Amino acid sequence: MTNATAPSRRRPGAERVDALRQVEERVLWLSTAIIDHANRKRPNPSGLKVGGHQASSASMVTIMTALWFGCLTAADRVSVKPHASPVLHAINYLLGGLEEEYLTTLRAFGGLQSYPSRSKDPDVVDYSTGSVGIGATAPIWGALARRYVGSKGGGAGTGRQFSLVGDAELDEGACWEAVLDPMVGELGEVCWIVDLNRQSLDRVVPEIGATRLQGMFDAAGWQVITVKYGRLLEELFARPGGEALRRRLDSMTNPEYQRLLRCAPEQLRERLPGSGPDSAAVRALLDPLADDTVHAAVRDLGGHDLDALRDALDAIDDDRPTVIFAYTVKGHGLATEGHPQNHSSLLSAEQFAALADRVGMSPDEPWARFVPDSAAGRLCAETALRLRREPAPAGAVAAIPSDIGRTPSGRTTTQAALGRTLLDLTRAAPEAARQVVTLCPDVSSSTNLGGWVNKVGVWSVRERRDWFDDDPETILHWRERPSGQHLELGIAETNLVGLLGELGATWSRWGRPLLPIGVLYDPFVERALEPWSFGIYAGGQSILVGTPSGVSLAPEGGAHQSITTPSVGLEQPGCVTYEPAFAIDVEWTLLASLARLGRPDGTSAYLRLSTRPVDQSLAGVPEDPAARELRRRQVVAGAYPIRRADGPPAVSIAAVGALLPEALAAADRLAASGVPADVVCVTSPGLLFEALQNRAGREEGPSWILDAAFPAHRSAPLVTVLDGHPHTLAFLAAVNNVRARHLGVTRFGQSGDLDEVYRHHRIDTDSIVAAALDLR
């Protein structure tokens, strides 16, 4: 594909072009100097490598200069390639959005982060990046989140969503899962700019496959723009022999091209023509050119040409997503440009001094801004004014009840209780319910959300006809309209949690908090965990529901049975995990989780639910209002005593979720054998571990739940049991320093009857009784 052609418009004057080039040079200098200072000037008592990416930053300098100083508006948002964070900070500094004191703090404690961070960097960062592929796709989900908010009364404005992506990042499957999702094809505000420098961390990529990548985007319905060559090469292509030179460059392998960048003039003249049929024509074209011209021409790629980039940005079609492939040289403008091992290399002191001399700066005073009344200074001031944003208004989540007041009866599952609670919320707190948005990867009906979906409808940018609305056998009604509150993406968990994180960030982006709940099969939570975790890191507050879970889904067999997910709450920062045993526990924990969303001190939540029907009378929900409230507080805090033996217990049983019936049955059998047993229902191992840390003084926070669930005066040997890995509850032995046995699942699941499967994994009633007797 050829360079983009833009609509005809007047070119900027010579003064402005010169100012842009001065800004480009200053951004290159500042980004390089930020990394140099961190590695060479700042004291480093530990001796550990500080690092940074001068070459990766340099390849993005022209692209980001063209974008910020010639294209962006205040409504636009940009996700910056992780290794180009120094370029972002350099630009923010020139625009007055970053104090000079921070330029010396790259990768220092409390300073500029290794990669752009919304929550930790001192300057404006639109999207946190650093986890490969996730930052690249975030603007897609940001665009959907903005449209969703816009359909609910506005307040999110408009604007494009840019991703600045390294070509190697396109190896990540997360990118293609997002590109191919059917909802993405309508997002004309999305634009990816690919830094096509053809290098990875260790090498020149032999076959980058640019044509193949272009075809993949095109097949997905994206507009594809390629910016391959700069003005100098385009002028040479128009001369006699120019087409031969173009063919030579187009057909050249990446490693051969990169080697040319390291050649002295005489070597370059010898190697560039090659030995093919066009070699004589290319040589004749080069012969009259000065060495400097040949040197400049071979590295004159479109990603370093401000005019070519401006034309590409002008050519964006707002009716569909766009990708711009900008050919670049890694390390462009630095002494290390084009070297296959330049990824983390640093300029030597001599090379740094030479760069300073070339751009008119001083290594001793590296942080100079432009004189305000200079052309470049005025350009910076104009750009800063154009990009200035008003702070997001402080929006609030509607009041959420802590207890809807219904006491479930009969036999039901915690999975079914999720949909029931959401429907109850529409009646008990309609304003709060209107802020709820649910997401699924094609599992709405199988996770019991059908009633909720029928009630609130499916969200769509525009209304679509439901062709089955008159079919009497249709139970799940798929009514798509802008007023809907449920979104269903394709079967790609990364997409689900990517959108979940951005919907959970609307409170900080636009002051419009939402209550996002994503539901997926629990065995796939680990697949989704990394992008969801990164969303939490970036400030997205949401609820992830994994269901069905564990080997309790016995007939499905090992492929659909989760083992390690119960410990997520012990390990994931910014997240509270619950595994409720009863429907009332689902209601209380879900309401508490919703109440933590959409605020500066908020947290996300993970609920692990089951398809095992359980007799709800086993919960023994107190009828007295005060006792009921005490039970609710304990459920939300992490555990509650569900059975107390008469007199001191000989053993305690701590059980989670679907295994409460087995724990209670074991307590009955033990009591009949003269072994009194207490039973504790654990709803959140993570909160109990946090309470234990608090009690030890390692963290500040409450620890009362430990005394409520495991009082010292009832201390006894402990059996823990859950439908998951036993290490999740192993720490509970330290609450009262007792002997313990820990039962759980440590092998892949098996198909079969529930009793058979429980017996196979030794989490059945017999196994609990045996473990308790073994502790006597």
Helices and strands as residue ranges (DSSP letters): H 14-36, I 37-41, H 54-58, H 61-70, E 77-79, G 82-84, H 85-94, G 100-104, H 134-151, E 161-166, G 167-171, H 173-180, G 182-186, E 190-196, H 210-219, E 223-227, H 231-237, H 242-251, H 254-260, H 265-271, H 279-286, H 291-298, G 302-304, H 306-314, E 322-327, H 349-359, H 375-387, E 411-412, H 414-428, H 430-433, E 436-440, H 450-456, E 458-459, E 480-481, E 486-488, H 493-503, H 506-509, E 515-520, G 522-524, H 525-537, E 543-546, G 554-556, G 558-560, G 565-567, H 568-571, E 575-578, H 583-595, E 604-608, E 614-615, G 616-619, H 625-637, E 639-643, E 651-656, G 657-659, H 660-672, E 677-682, H 685-695, H 704-709, G 712-714, E 718-721, G 726-734, E 740-743, H 754-761, H 765-774
